[in-house]
Amino acid sequence: MSEKGWKELEIGGRITEAGNAAKYKTGDWRTFLPDVDREKCINCLQCYLYCPDMAIEAKADGTLGKIDLDYCKGCGICSNICPVKCIEMKKEEK
């Protein structure tokens, strides 16, 4: 069996089918985990707007929903952007 030449190889990192990112759960990359103090939260939804992984849910009534840990990478953007500092990044214990 002969190996493919460089011209015949697939381009790395290319998305070949629309919507396939949902198949890849990337949350296990994280070291830190967002911990939300729901009593402090003012539902400004800045965390939802700025989350690069769309791991934060906004409910239809305009309140903060759950954080989907299957996709949250623990980057801390939600914690940094929160105006009332109700999201604390904690070291995840596995």
C-alpha positions, -999 to +999 in steps of 0.1 A: +000+000+000+015+033-010+013+064+012-004+096+000+017+124-013+013+159+003-010+171-025-035+142-017-037+148+020-066+166+037-059+201+049-056+199+087-081+218+109-106+222+080-143+218+087-156+196+059-192+194+070-214+222+084-223+220+121-198+192+130-183+212+159-212+200+181-198+165+178-166+174+196-169+180+233-139+201+243-147+208+279-122+182+291-094+206+281-102+229+310-082+234+343-105+260+358-142+258+362-167+287+364-187+289+397-216+313+395-231+329+426-267+331+413-277+354+442-252+380+431-259+377+394-278+406+379-286+388+346-267+413+324-257+383+302-223+397+295-209+363+302-232+348+276-223+374+250-185+371+255-182+333+259-160+323+229-174+287+231-211+295+235-210+273+266-233+297+286-270+295+281-293+325+281-329+316+289-358+330+269-369+351+299-335+370+297-319+353+327-287+333+329-291+296+322-267+267+327-231+265+317-225+236+294-194+220+309-191+197+278-179+228+259-166+252+285-128+254+283-123+274+315-108+304+298-122+328+325-135+354+301-169+352+317-154+359+351-133+388+339-162+405+320-188+401+348-195+436+362-206+423+397-179+395+398-204+367+405-184+342+385-153+328+402-129+305+384-120+275+406-094+248+400-113+218+388-108+186+407-109+156+385 
